[in-house]
Amino acid sequence: MDFPVWMIEALDDEAARLGVTRQSIIKVWLAERLEQSANRQT
């Protein structure tokens, strides 16, 4: 996936704040969003 520079920087800032990797942040946020979406459909 390609992301704009500002988005990568924001992801890196949040990952550093939490002490995790950029990939971890993306996975967690995607999982949360998919769960929210699934809950709205039920």
VMD Tcl script that draws the C-alpha trace (Angstrom):
set ca {
  {0.00 0.00 0.00}
  {1.10 3.52 -0.67}
  {0.43 6.23 1.90}
  {1.06 9.97 1.74}
  {4.10 11.17 3.66}
  {2.00 13.01 6.23}
  {0.14 9.79 7.03}
  {3.35 7.78 7.45}
  {4.70 10.46 9.77}
  {1.51 10.44 11.84}
  {1.57 6.64 12.03}
  {5.22 6.69 13.08}
  {4.54 9.33 15.75}
  {1.68 7.29 17.19}
  {3.67 4.06 17.03}
  {6.60 5.70 18.84}
  {4.26 7.11 21.48}
  {2.86 3.63 22.13}
  {6.20 1.84 21.77}
  {5.08 -0.39 18.91}
  {5.78 -0.68 15.19}
  {3.96 1.13 12.39}
  {2.68 -2.22 11.16}
  {1.19 -2.97 14.58}
  {-0.68 0.34 14.64}
  {-2.10 -0.29 11.17}
  {-3.22 -3.82 12.08}
  {-4.88 -2.75 15.32}
  {-6.66 0.21 13.75}
  {-7.88 -1.85 10.80}
  {-9.12 -4.59 13.13}
  {-10.96 -2.03 15.28}
  {-12.58 -0.45 12.24}
  {-13.65 -3.79 10.78}
  {-15.11 -4.82 14.14}
  {-17.06 -1.55 14.37}
  {-18.37 -2.05 10.86}
  {-19.42 -5.63 11.60}
  {-21.19 -4.55 14.80}
  {-23.22 -1.93 12.92}
  {-24.44 -4.54 10.45}
  {-25.84 -6.86 13.11}
}
mol new
graphics top color blue
foreach p $ca { graphics top sphere $p radius 0.5 }
foreach p [lrange $ca 0 end-1] q [lrange $ca 1 end] { graphics top cylinder $p $q radius 0.2 }
display resetview
